[in-house]
Amino acid sequence: MRKQMMDYQGNYTIKRRPAHLALHNAKTWTQIEAEITRHGASSFDRLTILCKDHNHGDKSANHPYQFVTYCIRQKWLEQVL
């Protein structure tokens, strides 16, 4: 079953840091990391706002939450209950 945006709602913290990131991902990850470090955890909605200007090389992300869900699937972020 395919996950919907509602399935990702909640607060997140850093589970582990990525070993290597492409330059266009590193900038966005730095923003996410700073936000979570500052507050201890951050909501999915707040993280998507940080990624609104995320670019995949020479094209923009299809959805503002695309990079955040990618980080969750890579197990870089984990949901705080």
N, CA, C and O atoms as a MOPAC input file, in Angstrom:
PM7 MOZYME 1SCF
protein

 N      0.83300 1    -1.17700 1     0.00000 1
 C      0.00000 1     0.00000 1     0.00000 1
 C      0.88300 1     1.24700 1     0.00000 1
 O      1.86200 1     1.33000 1     0.74200 1
 N      0.53300 1     2.17900 1    -0.81400 1
 C      1.29700 1     3.41700 1    -0.94400 1
 C      0.97800 1     4.37000 1     0.20300 1
 O     -0.18700 1     4.55500 1     0.55300 1
 N      2.00600 1     4.97000 1     0.78400 1
 C      1.79800 1     5.90800 1     1.88700 1
 C      1.28600 1     7.24600 1     1.36000 1
 O      1.64500 1     7.68300 1     0.26600 1
 N      0.45600 1     7.87200 1     2.15000 1
 C     -0.07700 1     9.19800 1     1.85900 1
 C      0.62100 1    10.20500 1     2.76100 1
 O      1.27500 1     9.82500 1     3.73300 1
 N      0.48500 1    11.47400 1     2.44600 1
 C      1.11700 1    12.51900 1     3.24600 1
 C      0.66900 1    12.43900 1     4.70600 1
 O      1.46200 1    12.70800 1     5.60800 1
 N     -0.59600 1    12.07400 1     4.95000 1
 C     -1.10500 1    11.96400 1     6.31900 1
 C     -0.32400 1    10.93300 1     7.13000 1
 O     -0.19300 1    11.07100 1     8.34600 1
 N      0.19000 1     9.90900 1     6.47100 1
 C      0.93800 1     8.86200 1     7.17400 1
 C      2.25400 1     9.37800 1     7.75400 1
 O      2.82300 1     8.74600 1     8.64300 1
 N      2.73300 1    10.49500 1     7.27300 1
 C      4.01000 1    11.04500 1     7.72400 1
 C      3.85600 1    12.13700 1     8.78100 1
 O      4.86000 1    12.61600 1     9.30900 1
 N      2.63100 1    12.54200 1     9.10200 1
 C      2.41700 1    13.62400 1    10.05700 1
 C      2.97900 1    13.25700 1    11.42400 1
 O      2.91200 1    12.10100 1    11.84100 1
 N      3.52600 1    14.23700 1    12.11000 1
 C      4.08700 1    14.03200 1    13.44300 1
 C      5.39700 1    14.77200 1    13.58700 1
 O      5.78600 1    15.54300 1    12.70900 1
 N      6.07600 1    14.53700 1    14.69300 1
 C      7.36800 1    15.16900 1    14.96600 1
 C      8.49800 1    14.19700 1    14.67900 1
 O      8.37100 1    12.99100 1    14.88700 1
 N      9.60500 1    14.74400 1    14.19700 1
 C     10.74900 1    13.92500 1    13.81000 1
 C     12.02900 1    14.43000 1    14.44800 1
 O     12.18500 1    15.61800 1    14.73200 1
 N     12.93500 1    13.49800 1    14.66200 1
 C     14.27300 1    13.79200 1    15.14000 1
 C     15.26900 1    13.05500 1    14.25000 1
 O     14.88100 1    12.20400 1    13.44900 1
 N     16.53100 1    13.37700 1    14.38800 1
 C     17.55500 1    12.73800 1    13.56200 1
 C     17.88400 1    11.36800 1    14.14700 1
 O     18.22000 1    11.25500 1    15.32600 1
 N     17.78600 1    10.34400 1    13.33200 1
 C     18.16000 1     8.98900 1    13.74400 1
 C     19.63100 1     8.74900 1    13.44100 1
 O     20.37500 1     8.25500 1    14.28900 1
 N     20.04300 1     9.09400 1    12.24600 1
 C     21.45200 1     9.00300 1    11.86600 1
 C     21.70800 1     9.98000 1    10.73600 1
 O     20.79500 1    10.35400 1    10.00000 1
 N     22.94700 1    10.38200 1    10.60900 1
 C     23.31000 1    11.33600 1     9.56200 1
 C     23.72600 1    10.57900 1     8.30400 1
 O     24.36500 1     9.53000 1     8.38200 1
 N     23.36500 1    11.11400 1     7.16300 1
 C     23.77100 1    10.45400 1     5.91300 1
 C     25.28100 1    10.48800 1     5.73100 1
 O     25.93600 1    11.46400 1     6.09800 1
 N     25.82900 1     9.42500 1     5.16400 1
 C     27.27400 1     9.34200 1     4.93500 1
 C     27.70200 1    10.27600 1     3.80300 1
 O     28.68800 1    11.00300 1     3.93200 1
 N     26.97700 1    10.25500 1     2.72000 1
 C     27.31300 1    11.08300 1     1.55800 1
 C     26.04100 1    11.66000 1     0.96100 1
 O     25.02700 1    10.97100 1     0.85000 1
 N     26.10100 1    12.90600 1     0.58300 1
 C     24.97000 1    13.55500 1    -0.06500 1
 C     25.44300 1    14.32700 1    -1.28500 1
 O     26.54200 1    14.88000 1    -1.29500 1
 N     24.61600 1    14.35900 1    -2.29500 1
 C     24.89500 1    15.21800 1    -3.44100 1
 C     24.79800 1    16.67100 1    -2.97500 1
 O     24.11200 1    16.96300 1    -1.99500 1
 N     25.46900 1    17.56300 1    -3.65800 1
 C     25.48800 1    18.97200 1    -3.24400 1
 C     24.09500 1    19.56100 1    -3.11200 1
 O     23.82300 1    20.30100 1    -2.16700 1
 N     23.20500 1    19.24200 1    -4.04900 1
 C     21.86300 1    19.82100 1    -3.98400 1
 C     21.06400 1    19.26200 1    -2.80300 1
 O     20.10400 1    19.89900 1    -2.36800 1
 N     21.43100 1    18.09900 1    -2.27500 1
 C     20.77900 1    17.55300 1    -1.08600 1
 C     21.43700 1    18.03100 1     0.19900 1
 O     20.76400 1    18.17900 1     1.21900 1
 N     22.72700 1    18.27100 1     0.16500 1
 C     23.47200 1    18.67000 1     1.36200 1
 C     22.95700 1    19.98400 1     1.93800 1
 O     22.85600 1    20.12800 1     3.15600 1
 N     22.63600 1    20.93100 1     1.08300 1
 C     22.14300 1    22.23600 1     1.54400 1
 C     20.81500 1    22.07000 1     2.29200 1
 O     20.62400 1    22.64900 1     3.36200 1
 N     19.91600 1    21.29100 1     1.73200 1
 C     18.62300 1    21.08300 1     2.37600 1
 C     18.77500 1    20.28300 1     3.65900 1
 O     18.11900 1    20.59000 1     4.65500 1
 N     19.63100 1    19.25700 1     3.65700 1
 C     19.85400 1    18.46600 1     4.87400 1
 C     20.39300 1    19.36100 1     5.98900 1
 O     19.99100 1    19.21000 1     7.14300 1
 N     21.29100 1    20.28500 1     5.66900 1
 C     21.84400 1    21.20200 1     6.66600 1
 C     20.73500 1    22.03000 1     7.30700 1
 O     20.76400 1    22.26700 1     8.51500 1
 N     19.76700 1    22.46900 1     6.52300 1
 C     18.64500 1    23.23600 1     7.06400 1
 C     17.78300 1    22.37500 1     7.98600 1
 O     17.36200 1    22.82700 1     9.05200 1
 N     17.52500 1    21.15000 1     7.57600 1
 C     16.73600 1    20.23000 1     8.40400 1
 C     17.46600 1    19.94700 1     9.71600 1
 O     16.87100 1    20.00200 1    10.79200 1
 N     18.74600 1    19.64700 1     9.61500 1
 C     19.54900 1    19.33500 1    10.79700 1
 C     19.57900 1    20.51000 1    11.77300 1
 O     19.45400 1    20.31100 1    12.98100 1
 N     19.74300 1    21.71900 1    11.26700 1
 C     19.77100 1    22.91300 1    12.12400 1
 C     18.42600 1    23.10200 1    12.83200 1
 O     18.38900 1    23.43000 1    14.01800 1
 N     17.33600 1    22.89800 1    12.11600 1
 C     16.00100 1    23.04500 1    12.70000 1
 C     15.77600 1    22.03200 1    13.81900 1
 O     15.28800 1    22.39500 1    14.89000 1
 N     16.12200 1    20.77900 1    13.58800 1
 C     15.92300 1    19.74100 1    14.59700 1
 C     16.86400 1    19.94500 1    15.78300 1
 O     16.45900 1    19.75700 1    16.93000 1
 N     18.08800 1    20.32000 1    15.52500 1
 C     19.04900 1    20.56400 1    16.60100 1
 C     18.57700 1    21.71600 1    17.49200 1
 O     18.71400 1    21.66400 1    18.71400 1
 N     18.03200 1    22.73300 1    16.87900 1
 C     17.56800 1    23.91200 1    17.62500 1
 C     16.38800 1    23.56700 1    18.53000 1
 O     16.29700 1    24.08600 1    19.64300 1
 N     15.48100 1    22.70000 1    18.07200 1
 C     14.24900 1    22.43200 1    18.81000 1
 C     14.16100 1    21.02900 1    19.41000 1
 O     13.21000 1    20.74000 1    20.13600 1
 N     15.11100 1    20.16100 1    19.13200 1
 C     15.07500 1    18.79400 1    19.64500 1
 C     14.28300 1    17.85200 1    18.76000 1
 O     14.63500 1    16.68000 1    18.62400 1
 N     13.22700 1    18.35000 1    18.16200 1
 C     12.40300 1    17.61900 1    17.19700 1
 C     11.63600 1    18.66800 1    16.41300 1
 O     11.47900 1    19.80300 1    16.86400 1
 N     11.16600 1    18.28700 1    15.25100 1
 C     10.43100 1    19.24100 1    14.43300 1
 C      9.29700 1    18.53100 1    13.72000 1
 O      9.39900 1    17.35000 1    13.39000 1
 N      8.22200 1    19.25400 1    13.48700 1
 C      7.05700 1    18.65600 1    12.84300 1
 C      7.32400 1    18.42200 1    11.36300 1
 O      8.14500 1    19.10300 1    10.74800 1
 N      6.62500 1    17.46100 1    10.81000 1
 C      6.72200 1    17.15900 1     9.38700 1
 C      6.41500 1    18.41000 1     8.56500 1
 O      7.10100 1    18.69600 1     7.58300 1
 N      5.38100 1    19.15500 1     8.96900 1
 C      4.99300 1    20.36100 1     8.23000 1
 C      6.10000 1    21.41500 1     8.24300 1
 O      6.35900 1    22.06000 1     7.22800 1
 N      6.74300 1    21.58600 1     9.38300 1
 C      7.83900 1    22.56600 1     9.48200 1
 C      9.01200 1    22.14700 1     8.59600 1
 O      9.61700 1    22.98700 1     7.93000 1
 N      9.33300 1    20.86300 1     8.58700 1
 C     10.43500 1    20.37900 1     7.75100 1
 C     10.12500 1    20.55700 1     6.26800 1
 O     11.02100 1    20.86900 1     5.48400 1
 N      8.87000 1    20.36400 1     5.87700 1
 C      8.52700 1    20.55300 1     4.46100 1
 C      8.63900 1    22.02300 1     4.05900 1
 O      8.97600 1    22.32900 1     2.91500 1
 N      8.36100 1    22.92100 1     4.98400 1
 C      8.51700 1    24.35200 1     4.68100 1
 C      9.98300 1    24.66300 1     4.38900 1
 O     10.28700 1    25.45000 1     3.49300 1
 N     10.89100 1    24.04500 1     5.14600 1
 C     12.31900 1    24.25300 1     4.91200 1
 C     12.74300 1    23.73500 1     3.54200 1
 O     13.69800 1    24.23900 1     2.95200 1
 N     12.03900 1    22.73800 1     3.04400 1
 C     12.40600 1    22.10600 1     1.76800 1
 C     11.66000 1    22.68400 1     0.57300 1
 O     11.77700 1    22.16500 1    -0.53700 1
 N     10.91500 1    23.72200 1     0.78000 1
 C     10.09800 1    24.28800 1    -0.29900 1
 C     10.94000 1    24.69200 1    -1.50800 1
 O     10.48200 1    24.56800 1    -2.64400 1
 N     12.14900 1    25.16700 1    -1.28200 1
 C     13.01800 1    25.59700 1    -2.37800 1
 C     14.05300 1    24.54500 1    -2.75400 1
 O     15.01900 1    24.84500 1    -3.45500 1
 N     13.85300 1    23.30100 1    -2.28600 1
 C     14.80900 1    22.23400 1    -2.58600 1
 C     14.85400 1    21.96200 1    -4.08900 1
 O     13.81400 1    21.85200 1    -4.73800 1
 N     16.03700 1    21.85800 1    -4.62300 1
 C     16.20900 1    21.57100 1    -6.04700 1
 C     16.90700 1    20.23900 1    -6.24500 1
 O     17.80100 1    19.87600 1    -5.48000 1
 N     16.50100 1    19.52200 1    -7.26400 1
 C     17.16300 1    18.28600 1    -7.67300 1
 C     18.02800 1    18.63700 1    -8.87200 1
 O     17.59800 1    18.49700 1   -10.01700 1
 N     19.23500 1    19.08700 1    -8.61000 1
 C     20.09700 1    19.50800 1    -9.70500 1
 C     19.52500 1    20.73500 1   -10.38500 1
 O     19.52100 1    21.82300 1    -9.81000 1
 N     19.03700 1    20.56500 1   -11.61800 1
 C     18.52200 1    21.71500 1   -12.36300 1
 C     17.00000 1    21.78300 1   -12.39500 1
 O     16.45100 1    22.61600 1   -13.11500 1
 N     16.29400 1    20.93500 1   -11.63900 1
 C     14.83500 1    21.01200 1   -11.61000 1
 C     14.33600 1    21.04900 1   -10.17700 1
 O     14.97500 1    20.49600 1    -9.28100 1
 N     13.21400 1    21.69000 1    -9.95400 1
 C     12.64600 1    21.82000 1    -8.61400 1
 C     11.97700 1    20.52200 1    -8.19900 1
 O     11.60600 1    19.70700 1    -9.04400 1
 N     11.82600 1    20.33400 1    -6.90100 1
 C     11.13200 1    19.16000 1    -6.37400 1
 C      9.66800 1    19.20800 1    -6.81700 1
 O      9.07200 1    20.28000 1    -6.92400 1
 N      9.10800 1    18.04100 1    -7.06800 1
 C      7.70500 1    17.97500 1    -7.47900 1
 C      6.77000 1    18.37500 1    -6.35100 1
 O      5.73200 1    18.99300 1    -6.59200 1
 N      7.12600 1    18.03100 1    -5.13700 1
 C      6.31200 1    18.34700 1    -3.97100 1
 C      7.24100 1    18.84500 1    -2.87800 1
 O      8.36300 1    18.35200 1    -2.76000 1
 N      6.80800 1    19.80900 1    -2.07500 1
 C      7.67700 1    20.30700 1    -0.99700 1
 C      8.09800 1    19.22700 1    -0.01200 1
 O      9.15400 1    19.34100 1     0.60900 1
 N      7.28900 1    18.17700 1     0.14300 1
 C      7.62000 1    17.13900 1     1.12300 1
 C      8.44700 1    16.00200 1     0.54000 1
 O      8.74400 1    15.04300 1     1.25400 1
 N      8.82200 1    16.07400 1    -0.70500 1
 C      9.54500 1    14.98600 1    -1.36900 1
 C     10.87300 1    14.65900 1    -0.67700 1
 O     11.15700 1    13.48400 1    -0.44500 1
 N     11.68200 1    15.64800 1    -0.34400 1
 C     12.97200 1    15.38600 1     0.28000 1
 C     12.81100 1    14.86700 1     1.70800 1
 O     13.58100 1    14.01200 1     2.14400 1
 N     11.81700 1    15.37600 1     2.43900 1
 C     11.60600 1    14.92900 1     3.81400 1
 C     11.19300 1    13.45800 1     3.82600 1
 O     11.70900 1    12.68300 1     4.63100 1
 N     10.28700 1    13.06800 1     2.96000 1
 C      9.87600 1    11.65900 1     2.91700 1
 C     11.04400 1    10.77500 1     2.46900 1
 O     11.15800 1     9.63100 1     2.91000 1
 N     11.89800 1    11.29100 1     1.61100 1
 C     13.09600 1    10.55800 1     1.20900 1
 C     13.99200 1    10.31500 1     2.42600 1
 O     14.50300 1     9.21000 1     2.60800 1
 N     14.18300 1    11.33800 1     3.25300 1
 C     15.00900 1    11.20400 1     4.46600 1
 C     14.41000 1    10.18800 1     5.43300 1
 O     15.14000 1     9.44500 1     6.08800 1
 N     13.09400 1    10.15700 1     5.52200 1
 C     12.42500 1     9.19300 1     6.40100 1
 C     12.62500 1     7.77400 1     5.86500 1
 O     12.93900 1     6.86200 1     6.63100 1
 N     12.44900 1     7.58500 1     4.57500 1
 C     12.61500 1     6.25200 1     3.97700 1
 C     14.06000 1     5.76500 1     4.08000 1
 O     14.30300 1     4.56100 1     4.17000 1
 N     15.01700 1     6.69000 1     4.06800 1
 C     16.42500 1     6.32600 1     4.21500 1
 C     16.80500 1     6.08100 1     5.67300 1
 O     17.93800 1     5.70800 1     5.97700 1
 N     15.83500 1     6.29600 1     6.57600 1
 C     16.01900 1     6.11800 1     8.02400 1
 C     17.01300 1     7.11600 1     8.60900 1
 O     17.72300 1     6.80700 1     9.56600 1
 N     17.05700 1     8.30600 1     8.03400 1
 C     17.86200 1     9.39000 1     8.59100 1
 C     17.04800 1    10.13500 1     9.64000 1
 O     17.60300 1    10.70700 1    10.57800 1
 N     15.74800 1    10.12400 1     9.47900 1
 C     14.83300 1    10.76300 1    10.42800 1
 C     13.92300 1     9.70500 1    11.01600 1
 O     13.54700 1     8.75300 1    10.33300 1
 N     13.56400 1     9.87000 1    12.29700 1
 C     12.61600 1     8.95100 1    12.89900 1
 C     11.54200 1     9.73800 1    13.62400 1
 O     11.78600 1    10.82200 1    14.15500 1
 N     10.35600 1     9.16900 1    13.63200 1
 C      9.22300 1     9.83100 1    14.25600 1
 C      9.31000 1     9.70500 1    15.76300 1
 O      9.63500 1     8.64300 1    16.29400 1
 N      9.01700 1    10.79600 1    16.44500 1
 C      8.99300 1    10.83300 1    17.90400 1
 C      7.54300 1    10.71900 1    18.33600 1
 O      6.69600 1    11.50600 1    17.91300 1
 N      7.26400 1     9.75300 1    19.16700 1
 C      5.87000 1     9.53800 1    19.60200 1
 C      5.54200 1    10.30300 1    20.83800 1
 O      4.41600 1    10.22900 1    21.32900 1

